Amino acid sequence: MNQQATMQSIRWSREIDTTPDRAFEIFTRDLASWWPAEYTWSGDVMETIALEPRQGGRCYELGPHGFQCDWGRVLAWEPGERLVLAWQISPRREPEPDPAKASEVEISFNRNGSTTMVEFEHRHIDRHGEGSDDYRKALASEAGWPWILSRYVERVAGDA
């Protein structure tokens, strides 16, 4: 395993035409309106995907027939400013209950005149252990975070 590659973060940033408060709101409380069903366990029958709005809150998905799946935890909840999540999805696309094997996703929302600069970082991917290098490459690919976050940007644009 290439140790340097597994230690690299995935970074992304975009300037969007909304306030930091609204950008945060759409990212967090309106997650189900933009998160791709293809990146859930329930797929097209998903009922919702959500974050409990507090530090220590669950990141979870609800599907049909009472299906529930926790996929992370809220590590920092700072409305309009910053969100940090424990990403508890393994390289095998399975929930990882051990927080020591979780990576972190941080999103910051910074006012930039009349717009907001959204900065995203997925870090500590090496904590996922075996397969983390390929996992990082997949998440960094055009079909990974860039595509997922483009859905967020489209959702924000539709709010204007």
Accessible surface in RSA format (square Angstrom, percent):
REM  Atomic radii and reference values for relative SASA: ProtOr
REM  Chains: A
REM  Algorithm: Lee & Richards
REM  Probe-radius: 1.40
REM  Slices: 20
REM RES _ NUM      All-atoms   Total-Side   Main-Chain    Non-polar    All polar
REM                ABS   REL    ABS   REL    ABS   REL    ABS   REL    ABS   REL
RES MET A   1   146.80  76.0  60.20  39.8  86.59 206.2  67.52  57.4  79.28 105.0
RES ASN A   2    87.62  60.4  75.50  73.0  12.11  29.2  27.72  66.7  59.90  57.9
RES GLN A   3   110.50  61.8 106.54  77.9   3.96   9.4  56.80 120.9  53.70  40.7
RES GLN A   4   134.64  75.3 126.30  92.3   8.34  19.9  41.07  87.4  93.57  71.0
RES ALA A   5    11.37  10.5  10.67  16.5   0.70   1.6  11.02  15.5   0.35   0.9
RES THR A   6     0.17   0.1   0.08   0.1   0.09   0.2   0.00   0.0   0.17   0.3
RES MET A   7   113.03  58.5  93.34  61.8  19.69  46.9  90.31  76.8  22.71  30.1
RES GLN A   8    82.77  46.3  75.53  55.2   7.24  17.2  31.07  66.1  51.70  39.2
RES SER A   9    33.80  28.6  11.79  15.7  22.01  50.7   2.61   5.5  31.20  43.7
RES ILE A  10    13.16   7.5   8.69   6.5   4.47  10.8  13.16   9.5   0.00   0.0
RES ARG A  11   175.06  73.5 145.14  74.0  29.91  71.2  58.17  79.5 116.89  70.8
RES TRP A  12    24.82  10.0  13.49   6.5  11.34  26.6  21.08  11.2   3.74   6.1
RES SER A  13    54.81  46.3  43.11  57.5  11.71  27.0   9.54  20.3  45.27  63.4
RES ARG A  14   112.12  47.1 108.26  55.2   3.86   9.2  32.46  44.4  79.66  48.3
RES GLU A  15    96.31  55.3  68.60  51.9  27.71  66.0  21.42  41.4  74.89  61.1
RES ILE A  16     9.48   5.4   4.21   3.1   5.28  12.7   9.48   6.8   0.00   0.0
RES ASP A  17   104.68  73.3  89.37  89.0  15.31  36.2  31.11  73.2  73.57  73.4
RES THR A  18    23.52  16.7  13.38  13.6  10.13  24.2  14.36  19.3   9.15  13.8
RES THR A  19    62.74  44.6  62.47  63.3   0.27   0.6  57.39  77.1   5.35   8.1
RES PRO A  20    13.29   9.7  13.29  12.1   0.00   0.0  13.29  11.0   0.00   0.0
RES ASP A  21   100.66  70.5  95.32  94.9   5.34  12.6  31.22  73.5  69.44  69.3
RES ARG A  22    78.83  33.1  76.50  39.0   2.33   5.6  36.88  50.4  41.95  25.4
RES ALA A  23     0.00   0.0   0.00   0.0   0.00   0.0   0.00   0.0   0.00   0.0
RES PHE A  24     5.39   2.7   5.39   3.3   0.00   0.0   5.39   3.3   0.00   0.0
RES GLU A  25    63.10  36.2  63.08  47.7   0.02   0.0  14.63  28.3  48.46  39.6
RES ILE A  26     0.06   0.0   0.06   0.0   0.00   0.0   0.06   0.0   0.00   0.0
RES PHE A  27     7.35   3.7   7.35   4.5   0.00   0.0   7.35   4.5   0.00   0.0
RES THR A  28     2.54   1.8   0.05   0.0   2.50   5.9   0.57   0.8   1.97   3.0
RES ARG A  29   141.90  59.6 102.86  52.4  39.04  93.0  36.96  50.5 104.94  63.6
RES ASP A  30    38.21  26.8  36.35  36.2   1.87   4.4  10.28  24.2  27.93  27.9
RES LEU A  31     4.94   2.8   4.15   3.0   0.79   2.0   4.15   2.9   0.79   2.1
RES ALA A  32    49.21  45.2  29.81  46.0  19.40  44.1  29.99  42.2  19.22  50.9
RES SER A  33    58.72  49.6  22.19  29.6  36.54  84.2  33.83  72.0  24.89  34.9
RES TRP A  34     3.62   1.5   0.77   0.4   2.85   6.7   3.62   1.9   0.00   0.0
RES TRP A  35    18.47   7.4  12.48   6.0   5.99  14.1  12.31   6.6   6.16  10.0
RES PRO A  36     0.00   0.0   0.00   0.0   0.00   0.0   0.00   0.0   0.00   0.0
RES ALA A  37    27.02  24.8  23.03  35.5   4.00   9.1  23.06  32.5   3.97  10.5
RES GLU A  38   120.22  69.0  92.13  69.7  28.09  66.9  61.68 119.3  58.54  47.8
RES TYR A  39    73.00  34.1  59.72  34.0  13.28  34.6  44.62  33.5  28.38  35.0
RES THR A  40     8.98   6.4   0.00   0.0   8.98  21.4   1.13   1.5   7.84  11.9
RES TRP A  41    80.06  32.1  46.83  22.7  33.24  78.0  45.29  24.1  34.77  56.4
RES SER A  42    17.23  14.6   0.72   1.0  16.51  38.0   8.43  17.9   8.81  12.3
RES GLY A  43    21.38  26.4   0.00   N/A  21.38  26.4  20.92  57.4   0.46   1.0
RES ASP A  44   144.01 100.9 106.66 106.2  37.36  88.3  37.12  87.4 106.90 106.6
RES VAL A  45    91.48  60.2  79.93  72.4  11.55  27.8  86.35  75.0   5.13  13.9
RES MET A  46    37.96  19.7  16.28  10.8  21.67  51.6  16.28  13.8  21.67  28.7
RES GLU A  47   118.48  68.0  84.35  63.8  34.14  81.3  37.69  72.9  80.79  66.0
RES THR A  48    38.41  27.3  38.02  38.5   0.40   0.9  25.54  34.3  12.88  19.5
RES ILE A  49     7.01   4.0   4.91   3.7   2.10   5.1   4.91   3.5   2.10   5.7
RES ALA A  50    22.55  20.7  21.61  33.3   0.94   2.1  22.55  31.8   0.00   0.0
RES LEU A  51    13.85   7.7   0.82   0.6  13.03  32.7   0.82   0.6  13.03  35.1
RES GLU A  52    40.08  23.0  38.85  29.4   1.23   2.9  16.23  31.4  23.85  19.5
RES PRO A  53    63.77  46.5  49.37  45.0  14.40  52.4  49.37  40.8  14.40  89.5
RES ARG A  54   130.18  54.7 127.47  65.0   2.70   6.4  59.74  81.6  70.43  42.7
RES GLN A  55   130.42  72.9 112.07  81.9  18.36  43.7  27.04  57.5 103.39  78.4
RES GLY A  56    41.02  50.6   0.00   N/A  41.02  50.6  28.52  78.3  12.49  28.0
RES GLY A  57     0.00   0.0   0.00   N/A   0.00   0.0   0.00   0.0   0.00   0.0
RES ARG A  58    62.38  26.2  62.38  31.8   0.00   0.0  26.84  36.7  35.54  21.5
RES CYS A  59     0.00   0.0   0.00   0.0   0.00   0.0   0.00   0.0   0.00   0.0
RES TYR A  60    34.06  15.9  34.06  19.4   0.00   0.0   1.47   1.1  32.59  40.2
RES GLU A  61     0.80   0.5   0.80   0.6   0.00   0.0   0.00   0.0   0.80   0.7
RES LEU A  62    49.92  27.8  49.92  35.7   0.00   0.0  49.92  35.1   0.00   0.0
RES GLY A  63     1.80   2.2   0.00   N/A   1.80   2.2   0.00   0.0   1.80   4.0
RES PRO A  64    43.51  31.7  39.95  36.4   3.56  12.9  40.60  33.5   2.91  18.1
RES HIS A  65   188.12 102.8 140.06  97.4  48.06 122.9 106.57 109.8  81.55  94.9
RES GLY A  66    65.85  81.2   0.00   N/A  65.85  81.2  40.90 112.2  24.95  55.9
RES PHE A  67    82.41  41.2  72.70  45.0   9.71  25.3  81.85  49.6   0.56   1.6
RES GLN A  68   110.60  61.8  84.56  61.8  26.03  62.0  17.73  37.7  92.87  70.4
RES CYS A  69    12.37   9.4   7.30   8.1   5.07  11.9   6.38  16.2   5.99   6.5
RES ASP A  70    53.52  37.5  40.99  40.8  12.53  29.6  22.69  53.4  30.83  30.7
RES TRP A  71     9.32   3.7   9.20   4.5   0.12   0.3   9.32   5.0   0.00   0.0
RES GLY A  72     2.31   2.8   0.00   N/A   2.31   2.8   0.29   0.8   2.02   4.5
RES ARG A  73    86.46  36.3  86.46  44.1   0.00   0.0  25.52  34.9  60.94  36.9
RES VAL A  74     1.03   0.7   0.00   0.0   1.03   2.5   0.00   0.0   1.03   2.8
RES LEU A  75    71.71  39.9  60.93  43.6  10.77  27.1  63.14  44.3   8.57  23.1
RES ALA A  76    13.02  12.0  11.81  18.2   1.21   2.8  13.02  18.3   0.00   0.0
RES TRP A  77    37.83  15.2  17.31   8.4  20.52  48.2  13.42   7.2  24.41  39.6
RES GLU A  78    63.91  36.7  59.89  45.3   4.02   9.6  31.07  60.1  32.84  26.8
RES PRO A  79    82.69  60.3  67.78  61.8  14.92  54.2  67.78  56.0  14.92  92.7
RES GLY A  80     5.84   7.2   0.00   N/A   5.84   7.2   1.12   3.1   4.71  10.6
RES GLU A  81   108.84  62.5 105.92  80.1   2.92   6.9  32.28  62.4  76.56  62.5
RES ARG A  82    76.16  32.0  76.16  38.8   0.00   0.0  23.74  32.4  52.42  31.8
RES LEU A  83     0.00   0.0   0.00   0.0   0.00   0.0   0.00   0.0   0.00   0.0
RES VAL A  84     5.86   3.9   5.86   5.3   0.00   0.0   5.86   5.1   0.00   0.0
RES LEU A  85     6.92   3.9   6.92   5.0   0.00   0.0   6.92   4.9   0.00   0.0
RES ALA A  86     7.43   6.8   7.43  11.5   0.00   0.0   7.43  10.5   0.00   0.0
RES TRP A  87    14.19   5.7  14.19   6.9   0.00   0.0  14.19   7.6   0.00   0.0
RES GLN A  88    17.66   9.9  17.65  12.9   0.01   0.0   3.62   7.7  14.04  10.7
RES ILE A  89    20.34  11.6  20.34  15.2   0.00   0.0  20.34  14.6   0.00   0.0
RES SER A  90     3.36   2.8   3.36   4.5   0.00   0.0   3.36   7.2   0.00   0.0
RES PRO A  91    31.22  22.8   7.97   7.3  23.25  84.5   7.98   6.6  23.24 144.4
RES ARG A  92   149.42  62.7 124.45  63.4  24.98  59.5  73.96 101.1  75.47  45.7
RES ARG A  93   119.94  50.4 115.17  58.7   4.77  11.4  59.30  81.0  60.64  36.8
RES GLU A  94    81.28  46.7  81.05  61.3   0.24   0.6  26.87  52.0  54.41  44.4
RES PRO A  95    62.73  45.7  49.20  44.8  13.53  49.2  49.20  40.6  13.53  84.1
RES GLU A  96    24.39  14.0  22.85  17.3   1.54   3.7   1.34   2.6  23.05  18.8
RES PRO A  97   116.61  85.0  92.97  84.7  23.64  85.9 102.58  84.7  14.03  87.2
RES ASP A  98    57.05  40.0  51.31  51.1   5.75  13.6  23.15  54.5  33.90  33.8
RES PRO A  99    97.33  70.9  87.58  79.8   9.74  35.4  87.86  72.5   9.47  58.8
RES ALA A 100    76.87  70.7  51.92  80.1  24.94  56.7  63.96  90.1  12.91  34.2
RES LYS A 101   101.01  49.3 101.01  62.0   0.00   0.0  47.04  42.3  53.97  57.5
RES ALA A 102     2.95   2.7   2.83   4.4   0.12   0.3   2.83   4.0   0.12   0.3
RES SER A 103     0.12   0.1   0.00   0.0   0.12   0.3   0.00   0.0   0.12   0.2
RES GLU A 104    30.99  17.8  30.99  23.4   0.00   0.0   1.83   3.5  29.16  23.8
RES VAL A 105     1.76   1.2   1.76   1.6   0.00   0.0   1.76   1.5   0.00   0.0
RES GLU A 106    35.11  20.2  34.10  25.8   1.01   2.4   8.07  15.6  27.04  22.1
RES ILE A 107     0.17   0.1   0.17   0.1   0.00   0.0   0.17   0.1   0.00   0.0
RES SER A 108    20.75  17.5  20.63  27.5   0.12   0.3  14.99  31.9   5.76   8.1
RES PHE A 109     5.02   2.5   0.00   0.0   5.02  13.1   0.00   0.0   5.02  14.4
RES ASN A 110    67.25  46.4  63.78  61.6   3.47   8.3  25.00  60.2  42.25  40.8
RES ARG A 111   149.21  62.6 119.77  61.1  29.44  70.1  53.83  73.6  95.38  57.8
RES ASN A 112    70.49  48.6  61.54  59.5   8.95  21.5   8.93  21.5  61.56  59.5
RES GLY A 113    62.91  77.6   0.00   N/A  62.91  77.6  45.62 125.2  17.30  38.7
RES SER A 114    95.96  81.1  71.76  95.8  24.20  55.7  52.28 111.3  43.67  61.2
RES THR A 115    25.38  18.1  25.22  25.6   0.16   0.4  25.23  33.9   0.15   0.2
RES THR A 116     0.00   0.0   0.00   0.0   0.00   0.0   0.00   0.0   0.00   0.0
RES MET A 117    51.36  26.6  51.36  34.0   0.00   0.0  50.25  42.7   1.11   1.5
RES VAL A 118     0.43   0.3   0.43   0.4   0.00   0.0   0.43   0.4   0.00   0.0
RES GLU A 119    81.21  46.6  78.91  59.7   2.29   5.5  18.55  35.9  62.65  51.2
RES PHE A 120     4.77   2.4   0.43   0.3   4.35  11.3   1.14   0.7   3.63  10.4
RES GLU A 121    29.26  16.8  29.07  22.0   0.19   0.4   7.70  14.9  21.56  17.6
RES HIS A 122     0.00   0.0   0.00   0.0   0.00   0.0   0.00   0.0   0.00   0.0
RES ARG A 123    43.01  18.1  43.01  21.9   0.00   0.0  16.46  22.5  26.55  16.1
RES HIS A 124    68.16  37.3  65.41  45.5   2.75   7.0  38.52  39.7  29.63  34.5
RES ILE A 125     0.20   0.1   0.00   0.0   0.20   0.5   0.00   0.0   0.20   0.5
RES ASP A 126    43.98  30.8  32.58  32.4  11.40  26.9   5.27  12.4  38.72  38.6
RES ARG A 127    96.39  40.5  80.66  41.1  15.74  37.5  29.86  40.8  66.53  40.3
RES HIS A 128    14.60   8.0   0.70   0.5  13.90  35.6   0.93   1.0  13.67  15.9
RES GLY A 129    31.45  38.8   0.00   N/A  31.45  38.8  31.45  86.3   0.00   0.0
RES GLU A 130   155.77  89.4 140.96 106.6  14.81  35.3  55.20 106.8 100.57  82.1
RES GLY A 131    30.43  37.5   0.00   N/A  30.43  37.5  26.03  71.4   4.40   9.9
RES SER A 132     0.39   0.3   0.39   0.5   0.00   0.0   0.00   0.0   0.39   0.5
RES ASP A 133    19.96  14.0  19.84  19.7   0.12   0.3   8.03  18.9  11.93  11.9
RES ASP A 134    99.40  69.6  94.48  94.0   4.92  11.6  30.09  70.8  69.30  69.1
RES TYR A 135    21.26   9.9  16.11   9.2   5.15  13.4  18.92  14.2   2.33   2.9
RES ARG A 136    30.41  12.8  30.41  15.5   0.00   0.0   0.00   0.0  30.41  18.4
RES LYS A 137   107.39  52.4  99.72  61.2   7.67  18.3  61.62  55.5  45.78  48.8
RES ALA A 138    60.06  55.2  47.98  74.0  12.07  27.5  56.03  78.9   4.03  10.7
RES LEU A 139    16.79   9.4  16.36  11.7   0.43   1.1  16.79  11.8   0.01   0.0
RES ALA A 140    39.33  36.2  22.65  35.0  16.68  38.0  23.20  32.7  16.13  42.7
RES SER A 141    48.03  40.6  36.54  48.8  11.50  26.5  42.12  89.7   5.91   8.3
RES GLU A 142   142.99  82.1 133.02 100.6   9.97  23.7  68.91 133.3  74.08  60.5
RES ALA A 143    67.25  61.8  58.78  90.7   8.47  19.3  65.05  91.6   2.20   5.8
RES GLY A 144     3.24   4.0   0.00   N/A   3.24   4.0   3.24   8.9   0.00   0.0
RES TRP A 145     5.15   2.1   5.15   2.5   0.00   0.0   5.15   2.7   0.00   0.0
RES PRO A 146    33.27  24.2  28.33  25.8   4.94  18.0  28.84  23.8   4.43  27.6
RES TRP A 147    87.85  35.3  84.16  40.7   3.70   8.7  62.83  33.5  25.03  40.6
RES ILE A 148     2.75   1.6   2.75   2.0   0.00   0.0   2.75   2.0   0.00   0.0
RES LEU A 149     0.48   0.3   0.48   0.3   0.00   0.0   0.48   0.3   0.00   0.0
RES SER A 150    40.75  34.4  37.11  49.5   3.63   8.4  36.06  76.8   4.69   6.6
RES ARG A 151    71.20  29.9  68.85  35.1   2.36   5.6  11.36  15.5  59.85  36.3
RES TYR A 152     0.05   0.0   0.05   0.0   0.00   0.0   0.05   0.0   0.00   0.0
RES VAL A 153    41.84  27.5  41.37  37.5   0.47   1.1  41.37  35.9   0.47   1.3
RES GLU A 154   111.40  64.0 100.14  75.8  11.26  26.8  45.33  87.7  66.07  53.9
RES ARG A 155    58.96  24.8  51.69  26.4   7.26  17.3  28.47  38.9  30.48  18.5
RES VAL A 156     4.31   2.8   2.78   2.5   1.53   3.7   2.78   2.4   1.53   4.1
RES ALA A 157    68.60  63.1  47.86  73.9  20.74  47.2  56.07  79.0  12.53  33.2
RES GLY A 158    67.23  82.9   0.00   N/A  67.23  82.9  35.83  98.3  31.40  70.3
RES ASP A 159    58.82  41.2  31.33  31.2  27.49  65.0   6.64  15.6  52.18  52.0
RES ALA A 160   108.27  99.5  35.26  54.4  73.01 166.1  73.42 103.4  34.84  92.3
END  Absolute sums over single chains surface
CHAIN  1 A     8105.4       6448.1       1657.3       4088.5       4016.9
END  Absolute sums over all chains
TOTAL          8105.4       6448.1       1657.3       4088.5       4016.9
